[in-house]
Amino acid sequence: MQIEAIDLFCGAGGLSYGLKKAGIKVKGGVDFDAHCKYPFEKNIKGQFILADITTVTAADLERMYTPGALRLLAGCAPCQPFSTLAHGKDNSEDAKWSLLDEFSRLIREIHPEFVSMENVPRVANHQPFRDFITTLAELGYHVDWRRIRCADFGVPQERRRFVLVASRLGEIKLPNSKQKEIDVRKAIGHLPKLKAGEADAEDPLHKARALNEINLKRIQASTQGGTWMDWPEELRAKCHSTKSGASFKSVYARMSWDKPAPTITTQCFNFGTGRFGHPEQNRGITLREAAILQSFPDKYEFIEPGRDVPFSIVGRLIGNAVPPKLGQMVGNVFKEHINIIGV
């Protein structure tokens, strides 16, 4: 039988693309960010609903499923409240805090055969997750969840994520096996060389942000996998001499060719916000390189042809995405599951 998925909080379609690669038909996605519409519809070919999840009804989603299909409701609720709590800030009044409750509401109303949820690892430490698990148990789902190192599943990046899968049809398990790691060289080493501030004429997303004079000197003094401590004293920032700043060794730093990339963030195009310097070229990584390090294919489209490519918007779409290879692993779990239970 065909598994059909709807992707809540779909973003630019990272999870959906991975599900498609696993052979799951993605019928639609929901997000409140209008910039997600073009990449989702262009690459996924599913219906995009521009809406706040609190306004989405079961009827809105149920009409997208084909009668008789095995229904998967998947989602990655924005993770900022759970990330911020790790730094001691109480964000329980943040509107995003209740988004897992909205996910639970739709599960109760639709009662799909399958559910998948992805988030930051520490989501499991907080009450919204415990409430979510309680809902699944009350509705009769078999559940498995785990903190996943994305590099173990084909993502060329040291990202850690929390992944949950659930089924009403029988016991379901996430895989224990690991794939061979993909390093930065294998992922992006084939792309044309660029200088800071340049863009590839053939690919507008292969575009590097310009560097001012001091940052150009800093990256020239940086080594693969090194830190700002490798620089001459005169290139160091004032914050590096403070007690708090001295502990941040992975800012203004180069990636290593022979290792997976660090976690790709929404600011990954900025040399100064993490280990986002190219391993050997004197620039930060490009938007295309960031997308590939998230495991998007080389030709994935994030913005309409002919439009300017804003770093802030495209960087956010890339950094917030579920890595497609992680989504493919999740899709494979459900495909194998229905084979095992004989549906």
PyMOL commands that set and color helices and strands:
alter all, ss='L'
color gray80, all
select helices_A, chain A and resi 14-21+34-44+53-55+58-62+80-85+95-110+121-125+127-138+150-153+184-188+213-220+228-230+233-235+238-241+245-247+271-273+287-293+311-319+324-341
alter helices_A, ss='H'
color red, helices_A
select strands_A, chain A and resi 3-8+25-31+47-50+70-75+114-119+142-149+160-167+199-200+203-207
alter strands_A, ss='S'
color yellow, strands_A
deselect
rebuild
show_as cartoon
